[in-house]
Amino acid sequence: RVEAVIRLRRLNGIWKTADGTAHQQLTLDASVFTFDLWLLGDGSFC
């Protein structure tokens, strides 16, 4: 879970750039982030 939090903070940093390309990358990483949480068995995360 610690790694997930660190990754989420990194995504928040990318979000602050407010760049189109960075936003697209954010969407991609967010999908992987959600998938990783499901692999960890965290069903409470939507």
N, CA and C of each residue as an Amber inpcrd file, in Angstrom:
protein
   138
   0.8280000  -1.2050000   0.0000000   0.0000000   0.0000000   0.0000000
   0.8660000   1.2610000   0.0000000   2.0250000   1.1890000   0.5950000
   2.9230000   2.3510000   0.6190000   3.3250000   2.7430000  -0.7950000
   3.6230000   1.7420000  -1.6170000   4.0020000   2.0110000  -3.0020000
   2.8480000   2.6680000  -3.7500000   1.6270000   2.2440000  -3.4480000
   0.4510000   2.8130000  -4.1050000   0.2980000   4.2870000  -3.7500000
   0.5200000   4.6200000  -2.4880000   0.4120000   6.0090000  -2.0410000
   1.4710000   6.8720000  -2.7150000   2.6870000   6.3330000  -2.8100000
   3.7740000   7.0740000  -3.4540000   3.4380000   7.3250000  -4.9170000
   2.8880000   6.3150000  -5.5840000   2.5420000   6.4690000  -6.9940000
   1.4260000   7.4980000  -7.1490000   0.4690000   7.4800000  -6.2230000
  -0.6350000   8.4370000  -6.2840000  -0.1080000   9.8620000  -6.1320000
   0.8490000  10.0570000  -5.2320000   1.4400000  11.3810000  -5.0400000
   2.1720000  11.8220000  -6.2990000   2.8240000  10.8730000  -6.9640000
   3.5280000  11.1950000  -8.1980000   2.5190000  11.6100000  -9.2650000
   1.3770000  10.9240000  -9.3220000   0.3440000  11.2730000 -10.2970000
  -0.1990000  12.6660000 -10.0050000  -0.3520000  12.9960000  -8.7340000
  -0.8170000  14.3270000  -8.3610000   0.1660000  15.3810000  -8.8320000
   1.4490000  15.0620000  -8.7870000   2.4770000  15.9870000  -9.2530000
   2.3570000  16.2140000 -10.7490000   2.0780000  15.1370000 -11.4920000
   1.9040000  15.2570000 -12.9370000   0.6570000  16.0860000 -13.2320000
  -0.3710000  15.9120000 -12.4130000  -1.6290000  16.6330000 -12.6160000
  -1.4130000  18.1380000 -12.4870000  -0.5410000  18.5470000 -11.5840000
  -0.2890000  19.9670000 -11.3360000   0.3820000  20.6510000 -12.5280000
   0.9820000  19.8660000 -13.4280000   1.6440000  20.4590000 -14.5840000
   0.6200000  21.0680000 -15.5370000  -0.6290000  20.5560000 -15.4810000
  -1.7130000  21.0920000 -16.3100000  -1.3400000  21.0650000 -17.7850000
  -0.5910000  20.0390000 -18.2010000  -0.2020000  19.9110000 -19.6030000
  -1.0390000  18.8190000 -20.2650000  -1.3680000  19.0010000 -21.5490000
  -2.2100000  18.0290000 -22.2500000  -1.5800000  16.6490000 -22.2770000
  -0.2920000  16.5990000 -22.6090000   0.4060000  15.3180000 -22.6870000
   0.4990000  14.6710000 -21.3040000   0.7980000  15.4800000 -20.3050000
   0.9170000  14.9620000 -18.9440000  -0.4390000  14.4450000 -18.4610000
  -1.5050000  15.1350000 -18.8610000  -2.8470000  14.7150000 -18.4500000
  -3.1960000  13.3620000 -19.0710000  -2.7780000  13.1810000 -20.3290000
  -3.0300000  11.9080000 -21.0040000  -2.2590000  10.7830000 -20.3110000
  -1.0270000  11.0940000 -19.9220000  -0.2040000  10.1090000 -19.2190000
  -0.8170000   9.8090000 -17.8510000  -1.4080000  10.8350000 -17.2290000
  -2.0490000  10.6670000 -15.9330000  -3.1940000   9.6660000 -16.0440000
  -3.9900000   9.7930000 -17.1160000  -5.1100000   8.8770000 -17.3150000
  -4.6120000   7.4440000 -17.4740000  -3.5370000   7.2780000 -18.2350000
  -2.9530000   5.9560000 -18.4360000  -2.4410000   5.3840000 -17.1180000
  -1.6750000   6.1820000 -16.3830000  -1.1110000   5.7200000 -15.1140000
  -2.2110000   5.4510000 -14.0980000  -3.2660000   6.2500000 -14.1320000
  -4.3640000   6.0620000 -13.1900000  -5.0470000   4.7160000 -13.4290000
  -5.1620000   4.3230000 -14.6980000  -5.7660000   3.0280000 -15.0190000
  -4.9030000   1.8970000 -14.4660000  -3.5960000   2.0090000 -14.6390000
  -2.6680000   1.0050000 -14.1170000  -2.7050000   1.0140000 -12.5950000
  -2.8260000   2.2190000 -12.0120000  -2.8850000   2.3650000 -10.5620000
  -4.1040000   1.6310000 -10.0070000  -5.2560000   1.8040000 -10.6810000
  -6.4770000   1.1270000 -10.2470000  -6.3300000  -0.3860000 -10.3760000
  -5.7350000  -0.8060000 -11.4980000  -5.5480000  -2.2400000 -11.7450000
  -4.6170000  -2.8450000 -10.7000000  -3.5780000  -2.0970000 -10.3230000
  -2.6410000  -2.5760000  -9.3010000  -3.3590000  -2.7500000  -7.9700000
  -4.2760000  -1.8380000  -7.6520000  -5.0140000  -1.9420000  -6.3970000
  -5.9070000  -3.1870000  -6.4040000  -6.4890000  -3.4800000  -7.5570000
  -7.3160000  -4.6790000  -7.6570000  -6.4560000  -5.9290000  -7.4890000
  -5.2310000  -5.8880000  -8.0170000  -4.3150000  -7.0200000  -7.8620000
  -3.9410000  -7.1880000  -6.3940000  -3.8940000  -6.0660000  -5.6670000
  -3.5740000  -6.1240000  -4.2470000  -4.7770000  -6.6090000  -3.4450000
  -5.9510000  -6.6980000  -4.1040000  -7.1370000  -7.1950000  -3.4230000
  -7.8940000  -6.1010000  -2.6980000  -7.6640000  -4.8380000  -3.0820000
  -8.3660000  -3.7340000  -2.4230000  -9.6580000  -3.4550000  -3.1890000
 -10.7210000  -4.1590000  -2.8600000 -11.9880000  -4.0040000  -3.5740000
 -12.7170000  -2.7190000  -3.2180000 -12.3020000  -2.0500000  -2.1190000
 -12.9820000  -0.8250000  -1.6900000 -12.6390000   0.3450000  -2.6060000
 -11.5600000   0.2000000  -3.3990000 -11.1470000   1.2840000  -4.2890000
 -11.9090000   1.2030000  -5.6010000 -12.5670000   2.2970000  -5.9690000
 -13.3440000   2.3110000  -7.2140000 -12.5990000   3.1260000  -8.2630000
